Amino acid sequence: MAVDFDLTVVWAFIIAFAVFAYVVMDGFDLGIGILFPSFAVGSERDRAMNSIAPVWDGNETWLVLGGGGLFAAFPLAYAVILPATYPLIIAMLLGLVFRGVAFEFRWRDPAHRRVWDFAFTGGSLLAAMAQGMTLGALLQGIEVVDRAYAGSWFDWFTPYTLLTGIGTVAGYALLGACWLVWKLDGQAQAHARTLAKRAAWATFLLMGCVSIYNLGLRPEYADRWLSAPEIYYAAPVPILTGLVALALLRALSVERHSKPFWLSLALFLLGMAGLGVTMWPYVVPPGLTIWDVAAPERSQVFMLIGVAITMPLIIAYTAWAYWVFRGKVADEGYH
């Protein structure tokens, strides 16, 4: 039993890592898509898109790993969460398809570049909103009867999920703007810095609203944050979040280049830690824990061997790709 417990927790952290990697890596290029209409037509838009051209498609690897890992390691959770969020998942995938097609065709079909720019922004916004609302739908709880989803087609659509969706859009915009602060220079960088400051304040406000909303969403959520001794373990998360927020604003004010991006990543990491405090050990609130939905021990062991081989390769390749394309974006671009 102890071995099964350990493997289940290990798999929970593997999937959490894959989700975090996807959110921060695909988040900044979705953020650039969200901010795209605010960039000047011509060189500024081209340079913004060229900054993510070498890496954007590889970032999707983590989405596949996270979704595939959930299906393999926690099949019951997969079988409950997907029916509860089918419209959102379909919308997210369609948004990612539109974003990917627009990314390539805006260079190959310059006569219709305005159309592809609209598709790039629309796909990015749709994918980000759908991801945030999926998170909200999970946090607010999913109705389960006899180990199957028992809710309606539109249970995911509530004021809370709209709030989490808008918060995710703001957070991705912050990541995208901070990425451009790092990768651009001159007037384009100054514009990105202005956008990053606005996105930062919007992200702080929406993170605070979601956090307060969570306290009244379910009684067990409030207990984890406000009851002793849990509060002593949870308190460092909001404290560190406040410190990172102040450091981010300062880094944007004193014209740092890469530091704002790393601090925005830290902000997302603390946000995910807060979600962990809120939800643990439930993967499908309010009734299914990670142990309730876990695959058999032998299956977990078998899959863990594969992950132990492939994940380091993915991390190494990703790090190499970012290293090769480090530095500022040249005017002539990647395409």
C-alpha positions as CSV (number, residue, x, y, z in Angstrom):
1,M,0.0,0.0,0.0
2,A,2.9,2.4,0.8
3,V,4.4,1.8,-2.6
4,D,1.1,2.5,-4.3
5,F,0.8,5.7,-2.3
6,D,4.2,6.9,-3.3
7,L,3.7,6.1,-7.0
8,T,0.4,7.9,-7.1
9,V,1.9,11.0,-5.5
10,V,4.9,10.8,-7.9
11,W,2.5,10.7,-10.9
12,A,0.5,13.6,-9.5
13,F,3.7,15.7,-9.4
14,I,4.7,14.6,-12.9
15,I,1.4,15.8,-14.3
16,A,1.5,19.0,-12.3
17,F,5.0,19.7,-13.7
18,A,3.8,19.0,-17.3
19,V,0.8,21.3,-16.8
20,F,3.0,24.0,-15.3
21,A,5.6,23.7,-18.1
22,Y,2.8,24.0,-20.7
23,V,1.2,27.0,-19.0
24,V,4.4,29.0,-18.8
25,M,5.8,28.0,-22.2
26,D,2.7,28.1,-24.3
27,G,1.4,30.9,-22.1
28,F,3.8,33.5,-23.3
29,D,3.1,32.9,-27.0
30,L,-0.6,32.8,-26.4
31,G,0.0,36.1,-24.5
32,I,1.7,37.6,-27.6
33,G,-1.4,36.6,-29.6
34,I,-3.7,38.2,-27.1
35,L,-1.6,41.4,-27.2
36,F,-1.1,41.3,-31.0
37,P,-3.7,44.0,-32.0
38,S,-1.9,46.5,-29.8
39,F,1.3,46.1,-31.9
40,A,2.0,48.4,-34.8
41,V,1.3,46.8,-38.2
42,G,4.6,45.9,-39.9
43,S,7.9,45.5,-38.2
44,E,6.6,45.5,-34.6
45,R,4.1,42.7,-35.3
46,D,6.7,40.7,-37.3
47,R,9.3,40.9,-34.6
48,A,6.9,39.9,-31.9
49,M,5.9,36.8,-33.9
50,N,9.5,36.0,-34.8
51,S,10.4,36.0,-31.1
52,I,8.4,32.8,-30.7
53,A,8.7,31.3,-34.2
54,P,11.5,28.8,-33.2
55,V,9.8,27.5,-30.1
56,W,6.1,27.9,-30.2
57,D,5.2,24.5,-31.7
58,G,7.5,22.6,-29.3
59,N,5.7,24.1,-26.4
60,E,2.7,22.0,-27.2
61,T,4.6,18.9,-26.2
62,W,3.8,19.5,-22.6
63,L,0.1,19.7,-23.3
64,V,0.3,16.2,-24.9
65,L,2.3,14.9,-22.0
66,G,-0.1,16.4,-19.4
67,G,-3.2,15.1,-21.1
68,G,-1.7,11.8,-21.9
69,G,-0.4,11.4,-18.4
70,L,-3.8,12.1,-16.9
71,F,-5.4,9.5,-19.1
72,A,-2.8,6.9,-18.3
73,A,-2.1,7.5,-14.6
74,F,-5.6,8.7,-13.5
75,P,-8.0,7.3,-16.0
76,L,-11.1,7.8,-13.8
77,A,-10.2,11.5,-13.5
78,Y,-9.9,11.7,-17.3
79,A,-13.2,10.0,-17.7
80,V,-15.0,12.5,-15.4
81,I,-13.2,15.8,-16.3
82,L,-13.5,15.5,-20.1
83,P,-17.3,15.0,-20.2
84,A,-17.7,17.9,-17.7
85,T,-15.6,20.3,-19.9
86,Y,-16.1,19.0,-23.5
87,P,-17.2,22.4,-24.9
88,L,-14.2,24.1,-23.3
89,I,-11.7,21.4,-24.5
90,I,-13.1,21.6,-28.0
91,A,-12.9,25.4,-28.0
92,M,-9.3,25.3,-26.7
93,L,-8.2,22.8,-29.4
94,L,-9.9,24.8,-32.1
95,G,-8.2,28.0,-30.8
96,L,-4.8,26.3,-30.9
97,V,-5.5,25.1,-34.5
98,F,-6.5,28.5,-35.7
99,R,-3.5,30.0,-33.9
100,G,-1.1,27.5,-35.5
101,V,-2.5,27.9,-39.0
102,A,-2.5,31.7,-38.8
103,F,1.1,31.7,-37.6
104,E,2.3,30.0,-40.7
105,F,-0.1,31.5,-43.3
106,R,0.4,35.1,-42.4
107,W,3.9,34.8,-43.9
108,R,2.9,32.7,-46.9
109,D,-0.2,34.7,-47.8
110,P,0.7,38.3,-47.2
111,A,-2.3,39.5,-49.3
112,H,-4.6,38.3,-46.5
113,R,-2.3,39.0,-43.6
114,R,-5.0,41.0,-41.8
115,V,-7.2,38.0,-41.8
116,W,-4.5,35.7,-40.4
117,D,-3.6,38.3,-37.8
118,F,-7.2,38.3,-36.6
119,A,-7.2,34.4,-36.6
120,F,-3.9,34.5,-34.6
121,T,-5.4,36.8,-31.9
122,G,-8.8,35.1,-31.9
123,G,-7.3,31.6,-31.6
124,S,-4.9,32.7,-28.8
125,L,-7.7,34.5,-26.9
126,L,-10.1,31.5,-27.3
127,A,-7.5,29.0,-26.1
128,A,-6.5,31.0,-23.1
129,M,-10.1,31.7,-22.1
130,A,-11.0,28.0,-22.4
131,Q,-8.0,26.9,-20.4
132,G,-8.9,29.3,-17.6
133,M,-12.5,28.4,-17.5
134,T,-11.6,24.7,-17.5
135,L,-9.6,25.3,-14.3
136,G,-12.5,27.2,-12.8
137,A,-14.9,24.3,-13.7
138,L,-12.6,21.9,-11.9
139,L,-12.2,24.1,-8.8
140,Q,-15.8,24.8,-8.4
141,G,-16.5,21.0,-8.3
142,I,-17.8,18.4,-10.7
143,E,-20.9,16.3,-9.9
144,V,-20.1,12.6,-9.9
145,V,-22.5,9.7,-9.3
146,D,-21.4,6.1,-9.5
147,R,-17.9,7.1,-10.7
148,A,-19.3,9.0,-13.7
149,Y,-20.0,12.6,-14.6
150,A,-23.6,13.4,-13.6
151,G,-23.9,17.1,-14.4
152,S,-25.3,18.9,-17.4
153,W,-23.6,20.2,-20.6
154,F,-23.3,23.7,-19.3
155,D,-22.3,23.2,-15.6
156,W,-18.9,24.7,-16.5
157,F,-20.5,28.1,-17.4
158,T,-20.7,30.2,-14.2
159,P,-19.5,33.7,-13.0
160,Y,-16.6,32.0,-11.3
161,T,-15.3,30.2,-14.4
162,L,-15.6,33.5,-16.3
163,L,-13.5,35.1,-13.7
164,T,-10.8,32.4,-13.9
165,G,-10.9,32.6,-17.6
166,I,-10.3,36.3,-17.7
167,G,-7.6,35.9,-15.0
168,T,-5.8,33.4,-17.2
169,V,-6.0,35.7,-20.2
170,A,-4.5,38.5,-18.1
171,G,-1.7,36.2,-16.8
172,Y,-0.8,35.0,-20.3
173,A,-0.7,38.6,-21.5
174,L,1.7,39.4,-18.7
175,L,3.9,36.4,-19.7
176,G,3.8,37.5,-23.4
177,A,4.7,41.1,-22.7
178,C,7.5,40.2,-20.3
179,W,8.9,37.8,-23.0
180,L,8.9,40.6,-25.5
181,V,10.7,42.9,-23.0
182,W,13.4,40.3,-23.0
183,K,13.6,39.6,-26.7
184,L,13.0,43.0,-28.3
185,D,14.8,46.3,-28.1
186,G,14.2,50.0,-28.9
187,Q,10.7,51.4,-29.2
188,A,9.2,47.9,-29.5
189,Q,10.7,47.0,-26.2
190,A,9.4,50.2,-24.5
191,H,5.9,49.4,-25.8
192,A,6.1,45.8,-24.5
193,R,7.2,47.2,-21.1
194,T,4.2,49.4,-20.9
195,L,1.9,46.5,-21.8
196,A,3.6,44.4,-19.2
197,K,2.9,46.9,-16.4
198,R,-0.8,47.1,-17.3
199,A,-1.0,43.3,-17.6
200,A,0.8,42.9,-14.2
201,W,-1.8,45.1,-12.4
202,A,-4.6,43.2,-14.1
203,T,-3.1,39.9,-13.1
204,F,-2.6,40.9,-9.5
205,L,-6.2,42.1,-9.2
206,L,-7.7,39.0,-10.8
207,M,-5.5,36.7,-8.8
208,G,-6.7,38.4,-5.6
209,C,-10.4,38.2,-6.7
210,V,-10.1,34.4,-7.5
211,S,-8.3,33.8,-4.2
212,I,-11.0,35.5,-2.3
213,Y,-13.8,33.8,-4.3
214,N,-12.2,30.4,-3.5
215,L,-12.6,31.0,0.2
216,G,-16.4,31.0,-0.3
217,L,-16.5,28.5,-3.1
218,R,-16.3,25.4,-0.9
219,P,-16.0,25.1,2.9
220,E,-13.0,22.8,2.7
221,Y,-11.1,25.4,0.7
222,A,-11.6,28.0,3.4
223,D,-10.5,25.4,6.0
224,R,-7.2,24.8,4.2
225,W,-6.3,28.5,4.2
226,L,-7.9,29.9,7.4
227,S,-7.8,27.0,9.9
228,A,-4.9,26.0,12.2
229,P,-2.5,24.4,11.7
230,E,-3.0,24.4,7.9
231,I,-2.7,28.2,7.8
232,Y,0.9,28.0,9.0
233,Y,1.9,25.9,6.0
234,A,-0.2,27.9,3.5
235,A,0.7,31.4,4.6
236,P,4.1,31.5,2.8
237,V,2.3,31.3,-0.6
238,P,0.5,34.7,-0.5
239,I,3.4,36.3,1.3
240,L,5.9,35.2,-1.4
241,T,3.4,36.1,-4.1
242,G,3.2,39.7,-2.8
243,L,7.0,39.9,-2.7
244,V,7.3,38.6,-6.2
245,A,4.7,41.0,-7.4
246,L,6.6,44.0,-5.9
247,A,9.9,42.7,-7.4
248,L,8.2,42.4,-10.8
249,L,6.9,45.9,-10.8
250,R,10.3,47.2,-9.8
251,A,12.0,45.2,-12.5
252,L,9.6,46.7,-15.1
253,S,10.3,50.2,-13.7
254,V,14.1,50.0,-13.8
255,E,14.3,48.6,-17.3
256,R,15.5,45.1,-16.7
257,H,15.5,42.8,-19.7
258,S,15.1,39.1,-18.7
259,K,14.2,39.6,-15.0
260,P,10.5,40.5,-15.5
261,F,10.0,37.3,-17.4
262,W,11.5,35.1,-14.7
263,L,9.5,36.9,-12.0
264,S,6.3,36.4,-14.0
265,L,7.2,32.7,-14.2
266,A,7.7,32.7,-10.4
267,L,4.2,34.4,-10.0
268,F,2.7,31.5,-12.0
269,L,4.6,28.9,-9.9
270,L,3.2,30.4,-6.7
271,G,-0.3,30.6,-8.2
272,M,0.0,26.9,-9.0
273,A,1.3,26.2,-5.4
274,G,-1.8,28.0,-4.2
275,L,-4.0,25.8,-6.3
276,G,-2.2,22.8,-4.8
277,V,-3.0,24.0,-1.3
278,T,-6.6,24.6,-2.2
279,M,-7.3,21.2,-4.0
280,W,-4.9,18.7,-2.4
281,P,-5.5,15.7,-2.4
282,Y,-8.5,16.0,-4.6
283,V,-8.1,15.8,-8.4
284,V,-11.9,16.0,-9.0
285,P,-13.4,18.1,-6.2
286,P,-15.3,17.5,-4.0
287,G,-15.2,13.7,-3.9
288,L,-12.4,12.1,-5.8
289,T,-8.8,12.1,-4.5
290,I,-5.7,11.1,-6.5
291,W,-5.8,7.6,-4.9
292,D,-9.5,7.1,-5.9
293,V,-8.8,7.7,-9.5
294,A,-5.3,6.2,-9.9
295,A,-4.4,3.4,-12.3
296,P,-3.2,0.0,-11.0
297,E,0.3,0.0,-9.5
298,R,1.8,-2.1,-12.3
299,S,0.5,0.3,-14.9
300,Q,2.0,3.2,-13.0
301,V,5.4,1.5,-12.8
302,F,5.4,0.6,-16.5
303,M,4.5,4.2,-17.5
304,L,7.0,5.7,-15.1
305,I,9.8,3.9,-16.9
306,G,8.8,5.5,-20.1
307,V,8.5,8.9,-18.6
308,A,11.9,8.6,-16.9
309,I,13.4,8.1,-20.4
310,T,11.4,10.6,-22.4
311,M,10.9,13.5,-20.0
312,P,14.7,14.3,-19.7
313,L,15.0,14.2,-23.5
314,I,12.1,16.7,-23.8
315,I,13.6,18.9,-21.2
316,A,17.1,18.7,-22.8
317,Y,15.7,19.4,-26.3
318,T,13.6,22.3,-25.1
319,A,16.5,23.9,-23.2
320,W,18.8,23.5,-26.3
321,A,16.2,25.1,-28.5
322,Y,15.9,28.1,-26.2
323,W,19.7,28.3,-25.9
324,V,20.2,28.3,-29.7
325,F,17.7,31.1,-30.2
326,R,18.7,33.2,-27.2
327,G,19.3,36.9,-27.4
328,K,17.4,39.7,-29.1
329,V,15.3,39.2,-32.2
330,A,16.9,40.4,-35.4
331,D,14.9,42.6,-37.8
332,E,15.0,40.1,-40.6
333,G,13.4,37.5,-38.3
334,Y,13.2,33.7,-38.4
335,H,11.0,33.1,-41.4
